[in-house]
Amino acid sequence: MYSEITAHPLPSRRSFIATSIGGLLAASRLAKAQSNSSSQVKSGYAPVNGLKMYYEVHGTGEPLVLIHGGVVGITMFGPNVDALAKKRQVIAVELQGHGHTADIDRPMTFEAMADDIAELIRYMKLERTDVMGYSLGGGVALQTAIRHPQSVRKLVVASAGFRRTGMYPEVLTAFDHMNAETGAQMKQSPLSRMYPDVNWETLFGKLGEMLRRDYDWSNGVRALRMPTMLVYADADAVRLQHMVEFYSLLGGGQRDAGQDGSQRSANELAILPGMTHYNISAMPALVDTVAPFLDAPIAPNH
């Protein structure tokens, strides 16, 4: 929820913003470097709930809706969009007020953006589809599954939690300082040149209000029935204890799986070594980890 721009306290906000966008820009350069070998990309704007939501379609096959983290957009996945699209149709979106999707006159909430994703799925005539979200997009993906379970075939939540206090205290402090003033500083950043139409003051102001609200989606998580995978960095912004609690709510980690693995949960937890919250979205290991879960057949009881 928790983009590379916003995930630390801001004693020197200008210097922090100037240095923290480096990883995001690097991911974008990697994506552009691969563009010549990538399959043709289709893009458009879907009319959903008053938004004109920007989306890109990469590849063919089983559909996967891919949702970015806060502040940035599709580019934060770098070459992972193409990697995912080698075996499936990736529908990468940009959320309200992000990237190429203009803001509208409503607050930003996880619930409203989840409803946008569900409406996009209907607009694309996908019926049920896999949904994967990172950080802010992980929260949106999770709420999509909770609010619209009939639309989600498989769910992947990367570097996101189900409760606000699942984040480390310093991350929550950064959310407390996120406002229109910090957004105004983005006008001088390279990220502003990448997304020239974003209203940074409005985006930071609305995200700040959204991320300061308390929430606990425990009951919704317990009710999920679609196969779900949780993926984190081993040095994530999400507390390790929260990752384990999340997996436990999904029924994971309750007993030995047995020698043949028949007693294991249908849901999965992955913690990727040597990574942080701020680079996992564009790391090849993310796709290497997620792809087998997405490719596996769904058990009859799901």
For each residue, the residues with C-beta under 8 A, 3 or more apart:
1: 69 70 135 136 138 139 160 167 211
2: 6 7 69 70 135 136 159 160 167 171 211 237 277
3: 6 7 24 69 70 71 72 76 135 136
4: 7 20 21 23 24 69 71 72 76 277 278
5: 17 20 21 24 70 71 72 186 191
6: 2 3 70 71 174 175 178 207 211
7: 2 3 4 171 174 237 277 278
8: 16 20 170 171 174
9: 170 173 174 177
10: 13 16 174 177 182
11:
12: 15 16
13: 10 16 17 177 182 185
14: 17 18 185
15: 12 18 19
16: 8 10 12 13 19 20
17: 5 13 14 20 21 182 185 186 189
18: 14 15 21 189
19: 15 16 22
20: 4 5 8 16 17 23 278
21: 4 5 17 18 24 25 189 190 191
22: 19 25 26
23: 4 20 26 27 278 279 282
24: 3 4 5 21 27 28 72 75 76 191
25: 21 22 28 29 190 191 194
26: 22 23 29 30 78 282
27: 23 24 30 31 75 76 77 78 79 281 282
28: 24 25 31 32 75 76 78 194
29: 25 26 32 33
30: 26 27 33 34 78 79 282
31: 27 28 34 35 75 77 78 79 81 82
32: 28 29 35
33: 29 30 79
34: 30 31 37 38 79 82
35: 31 32 38
36:
37: 34 82
38: 34 35 41 58 82 85
39: 58 59 60 82 85
40:
41: 38 56 57 58
42: 56 57
43: 54 55 56 57
44: 54 55
45: 52 53 54 55 100 101
46: 51 52 53 55 119 120 123 124
47: 51 52 53 123
48: 51 53 116 119 120 123
49: 112 115 116 119
50: 104 106
51: 46 47 48 96 101 102 104 116
52: 45 46 47 101 102
53: 45 46 47 48 93 94 95 96 101 116 120
54: 43 44 45 93 94 99 100 101
55: 43 44 45 46 91 92 93 94 120
56: 41 42 43 74 81 90 91 92
57: 41 42 43 89 90 91
58: 38 39 41 81 82 84 85 89 90 92
59: 39 84 85 86 87 88 89 90
60: 39 88 89
61: 87 88 89
62: 87 88 89 130 294
63: 88 89 90 91 124 126 129 130
64: 84 88 89 90 91 129 130 131 132 294
65: 91 93 117 120 121 126 129 130 131 132 141
66: 74 77 81 84 90 91 92 93 132 133 137
67: 93 95 117 131 132 133 134 137 138 140 141
68: 72 73 74 76 77 92 93 94 95 98 99 133 134 135 136 137 281
69: 1 2 3 4 72 76 134 135 136 137 138 159 281
70: 1 2 3 5 6 98 135 136 207 211
71: 3 4 5 6 98 191 203 204 207
72: 3 4 5 24 68 69 75 76 98 99 191 195
73: 68 76 94 98 99 100 195
74: 56 66 68 77 81 92 93 94 99
75: 24 27 28 31 72 78 99 194
76: 3 4 24 27 28 68 69 72 73 134 281 282
77: 27 31 66 68 74 80 81 92 134 281 282
78: 26 27 28 30 31 75 81 281 282
79: 27 30 31 33 34 82 83 282 284
80: 77 83 84 281 282 283 284 286 287
81: 31 56 58 66 74 77 78 84 85 90 92
82: 31 34 37 38 39 58 79 85 86
83: 79 80 86 284 287
84: 58 59 64 66 80 81 87 88 90 287 290 291
85: 38 39 58 59 81 82 88 89 90
86: 59 82 83
87: 59 61 62 84 291 295
88: 59 60 61 62 63 64 84 85 130 294
89: 57 58 59 60 61 62 63 64 85
90: 56 57 58 59 63 64 66 81 84 85
91: 55 56 57 63 64 65 66 120 124 126 129
92: 55 56 58 66 68 74 77 81
93: 53 54 55 65 66 67 68 74 101 117 120
94: 53 54 55 68 73 74 98 99 100 101
95: 53 67 68 98 99 101 113 116 136 137 140
96: 51 53 101 103 104 106 108 112 113 116
97: 101 102 103 108 198 199 202 203 206
98: 68 70 71 72 73 94 95 101 195 198 203
99: 54 68 72 73 74 75 94 95 195 198
100: 45 54 73 94 195 197
101: 45 51 52 53 54 93 94 95 96 97 98
102: 51 52 97 197
103: 96 97 199 202 203 206
104: 50 51 96
105:
106: 50 96 112
107: 112 206 209 210
108: 96 97 112 113 206 207 209 210
109: 112 113 210 213
110: 113 114 139 140 142 143 210 215
111: 114 115 143 147
112: 49 96 106 107 108 109 115 116
113: 95 96 108 109 110 116 117 140 143
114: 110 111 117 118 140 141 143 144 146 147 148
115: 49 111 112 118 119 147 148
116: 48 49 51 53 95 96 112 113 119 120
117: 65 67 93 113 114 120 121 131 140 141 144 148
118: 114 115 121 122 144 147 148 151
119: 46 48 49 115 116 122 123
120: 46 48 53 55 65 91 93 116 117 123 124
121: 65 117 118 124 126 127 129 148 151
122: 118 119 125 126 151
123: 46 47 48 119 120
124: 46 63 91 120 121
125: 122
126: 63 65 91 121 122 129 151
127: 121 151
128: 150 151 152 153
129: 63 64 65 91 121 126 151 152 153
130: 62 63 64 65 88 152 153 154 155 156 294
131: 64 65 67 117 141 144 145 151 152 154 155 156
132: 64 65 66 67 141 155 156 157 158 290
133: 66 67 68 136 137 138 139 140 141 142 156 157 158 160
134: 67 68 69 76 77 137 138 158 159 160 280 281
135: 1 2 3 68 69 70 138 139 158 159 160 277 281
136: 1 2 3 68 69 70 95 133 139 140 160 207
137: 66 67 68 69 95 133 134 140 141 160
138: 1 67 69 133 134 135 141 142 157 158 159 160
139: 1 110 133 135 136 142 143 160 161
140: 67 95 110 113 114 117 133 136 137 143 144
141: 65 67 114 117 131 132 133 137 138 144 145 155 156 157 160
142: 110 133 138 139 145 146 155 157 160 162 217 220 221
143: 110 111 113 114 139 140 146 147 217 220
144: 114 117 118 131 140 141 147 148 151 152
145: 131 141 142 148 149 152 155 224 226 228
146: 114 142 143 149 217 220 221 223 224
147: 111 114 115 118 143 144
148: 114 115 117 118 121 144 145 151 152
149: 145 146 152 224 225 226
150: 128
151: 118 121 122 126 127 128 129 131 144 148
152: 128 129 130 131 144 145 148 149 155 226
153: 128 129 130 226 298
154: 130 131 226 227 228 229 293 294 298
155: 130 131 132 141 142 145 152 224 226 227 228 229
156: 130 131 132 133 141 228 229 231 290 293 294
157: 132 133 138 141 142 160 228 229 230 231 246
158: 132 133 134 135 138 230 231 232 280 281 286 290
159: 2 69 134 135 138 231 232 233 236 237 238 277 280 281
160: 1 2 133 134 135 136 137 138 139 141 142 157 238
161: 139 164 166 167 238 242 243 246
162: 142 166 216 217 218 220 221 246 249
163: 166 215 216 217 218 242
164: 161 167 172 213 214 215 216
165: 172 242
166: 161 162 163 238 239 242 245 246
167: 1 2 161 164 171 172 237 238 239 242
168: 171 172 237 238 239
169: 172 173
170: 8 9 173 174
171: 2 7 8 167 168 174 175 237
172: 164 165 167 168 169 175 176
173: 9 169 170 176 177
174: 6 7 8 9 10 170 171 177 178
175: 6 171 172 178 208 211 212
176: 172 173 212
177: 9 10 13 173 174 182 208
178: 6 174 175 182 204 207 208 211 212
179: 182 183 204 205 208
180: 183 184 201 202 204 205
181: 184 185 201
182: 10 13 17 177 178 179 185 186 204
183: 179 180 186 200 201 202 203 204 205
184: 180 181 187 200 201
185: 13 14 17 181 182 188 189 200
186: 5 17 182 183 189 191 192 198 200 204
187: 184 192 200
188: 185 192
189: 17 18 21 185 186 192 193
190: 21 25 193 194
191: 5 21 24 25 71 72 186 194 195
192: 186 187 188 189 195 196 198 200
193: 189 190 196
194: 25 28 75 190 191
195: 72 73 98 99 100 191 192 198
196: 192 193
197: 100 102
198: 97 98 99 186 192 195 203
199: 97 103 202 203
200: 183 184 185 186 187 192 203 204
201: 180 181 183 184 204 205
202: 97 103 180 183 199 205 206
203: 71 97 98 103 183 198 199 200 206 207
204: 71 178 179 180 182 183 186 200 201 207 208
205: 179 180 183 201 202 208 209
206: 97 103 107 108 202 203 209 210
207: 6 70 71 108 136 178 203 204 210 211
208: 175 177 178 179 204 205 211 212
209: 107 108 205 206 212 213
210: 107 108 109 110 206 207 213
211: 1 2 6 70 175 178 207 208
212: 175 176 178 208 209
213: 109 164 209 210
214: 164
215: 110 163 164
216: 162 163 164
217: 142 143 146 162 163 220 221
218: 162 163 221 222 249
219: 222 223
220: 142 143 146 162 217 223 224
221: 142 146 162 217 218 224 246 249 250
222: 218 219 249
223: 146 219 220
224: 145 146 149 155 220 221 228 250
225: 149 302
226: 145 149 152 153 154 155 302
227: 154 155 266 267 293 296 298 299 302
228: 145 154 155 156 157 224 250 267 268
229: 154 155 156 157 267 268 269 270 290 293
230: 157 158 243 246 247 250 267 268 269 270
231: 156 157 158 159 270 271 272 280 286 289 290
232: 158 159 236 238 243 270 271 272 280
233: 159 236 271 272 275 276 277 279 280
234: 271 272 273 274 275
235: 275 276 277
236: 159 232 233 240 243 275 276 277 280
237: 2 7 159 167 168 171 277
238: 159 160 161 166 167 168 232 242 243 277
239: 166 167 168 242 243
240: 236 243 244
241: 244 245
242: 161 163 165 166 167 238 239 245 246
243: 161 230 232 236 238 239 240 246 247 269 271
244: 240 241 247 248 253 269
245: 166 241 242 248 249
246: 157 161 162 166 221 230 242 243 249 250 269
247: 230 243 244 250 252 253 267 269
248: 244 245 251 252 253 254
249: 162 218 221 222 245 246
250: 221 224 228 230 246 247 265 267
251: 248 254 265 266 267
252: 247 248 265 267 268 269
253: 244 247 248 265 269
254: 248 251 265
255: 263
256: 263
257: 261 262 263 264
258: 261 262 263 264
259:
260:
261: 257 258 264
262: 257 258
263: 255 256 257 258
264: 257 258 261
265: 250 251 252 253 254 268
266: 227 251 299 302
267: 227 228 229 230 247 250 251 252
268: 228 229 230 252 265 293
269: 229 230 243 244 246 247 252 253
270: 229 230 231 232 289
271: 231 232 233 234 243
272: 231 232 233 234 275 280 283 285 286 289
273: 234
274: 234
275: 233 234 235 236 272 279 280 283 285
276: 233 235 236 279 280
277: 2 4 7 135 159 233 235 236 237 238 280
278: 4 7 20 23
279: 23 233 275 276 282 283
280: 134 158 159 231 232 233 236 272 275 276 277 283 286
281: 27 68 69 76 77 78 80 134 135 158 159 286
282: 23 26 27 30 76 77 78 79 80 279 286
283: 80 272 275 279 280 286
284: 79 80 83 287 288
285: 272 275 288 289
286: 80 158 231 272 280 281 282 283 289 290
287: 80 83 84 284 290 291
288: 284 285 291
289: 231 270 272 285 286 292 293
290: 84 132 156 158 229 231 286 287 293 294
291: 84 87 287 288 294 295
292: 289 295 296
293: 154 156 227 229 268 289 290 296
294: 62 64 88 130 154 156 290 291
295: 87 291 292
296: 227 292 293
297:
298: 153 154 227 302
299: 227 266 302
300:
301:
302: 225 226 227 266 298 299
